[in-house]
Amino acid sequence: MIITRRHFAAAATMLPLATPRAQEAFPTRPIQVVMPYAPGNATDVLLRALAGPMSQQLGQPVVVINREGAAGAVGSASAARAAPDGYTLLFVPALVASVLPVTQATSGLRPESFAPICQTFSNTMALVVRRDSPFTDLRALQAAARAQPGRITYGTLGITSIPHLAMEQWAAAAGVQVEHVPYRSSGMAITELLAGRIDIAAIVLGTVPGLSETRMLTIFDAQRHPDFPQAPTALEQGFDVQPASFGGLFAPAGTPEAVLARLEAACATAANSEVYRTTARTGFQPADYFRPRAEFARRLRLDVDDKAAVLRNIRLN
C-alpha cells in the first residue's frame, strides 16, 4: 500500500490534540503563600482564615509558608524571585511595595516586584496612653510636645513600621518633635507604656489584646471605628492625618493575566466567606476591608507616592 499525503492528513485528524503545559487549567498542584512574619501575628491569622476557603475554590491546597526576617524583606524577596506562574504568592501589607524598597534597598524589592491580586485587610492606627495620662486629646499632646521638644516619647513595633510613620506624619502636621522608641512588637510597647517608661504607644488596632488599662487618644482614619466609637479621629481634632495600612494577596510580577484573574475570583469568594468575615471582625477590620484587583492596584500606587514623601522626612535609624 502506498502511503500518500492524504493518508497522513486523515490520520492526523484522528490523533488526540496535545495540550501544551502552559495551557493546562490552573491550578494543577498546591499553591504556597509566603507570610514574611512570625506565625500568630494578626496578618498571619487573616491569611490562615483566607487559605481554607481559597483551597475550596481552587481545588488545590493553599499552604501558608512563614519565612520571616529583616522586617518582612526576606520572605517578600523570596516570593518576588519565584516563578511567575501563580504557585507562589505573598500575603502582606502594602508597605512591601511602598516602604521596604526604600528601607531595605539591598533586598532587591521594588514597587513593581509584585502584581496585586486582591485587598483583604485594612488596618487602623491608633495612639493610646495610660488612663492617668495628662494627655486628654491631640491638642494637649501638641502643647506638651511644643513645651518640651523631644521629651515626649512614643513606642511602636519598629522603625518604619506603619504606626511609626503614622506618628511621624502627625508630628509633622502638628509641628512638634517627639522621640521614637522602637520595640519588637506592639505588645512590648504597651507593656512599656503601662510601666511608665514611655508616654504614648502607636499601634495597629487588632494587634494588641487587652487594651482595658489604656485610653485611646485618637485613631488615624476618615471616620470613627465602630468598635471604639469613643475615640475621635485625628481629623476631628484638627489634624489631616490618615495614614493607610492595607494589604492582601500578591503574585510575582509577570504572572499571566488568566492566572491572576483565576486567583482574584477565588480570593473574592474566600474573603467574603463566613470564616474570613468572622476572623476579620475579631481583628477589628472595617466592613469594607475587601477591594478587587483594579482598586487594590490604584490604592497601592497612591500609597507608594505617599510613603515616599513621608520617608524623605524622617530618620531611618
Secondary structure, DSSP 8 states (H G I E B T S, - for coil): ----HHHHHHHHHHS-----GGGS-S-SS-EEEEE-S-TTSHHHHHHHHHHHHHHHHHTS-EEEEE---GGGHHHHHHHHHS-SSSSEEEEEETHHHHTHHHHTGGG---TTSEEEEEEEEEE-EEEEEETT-S--SHHHHHHHHHHSTTT-EEEESSTT-HHHHHHHHHHHHHT---EEEE-SSHHHHHHHHHTTS-SEEEEETTSS---TTEEEEEEESSS--TT-TTS-BTTTTT------EEEEEEEETT--HHHHHHHHHHHHHHHTSHHHHHHHHHTT--TT--B-HHHHHHHHHHHHHHHHHHHTTS---
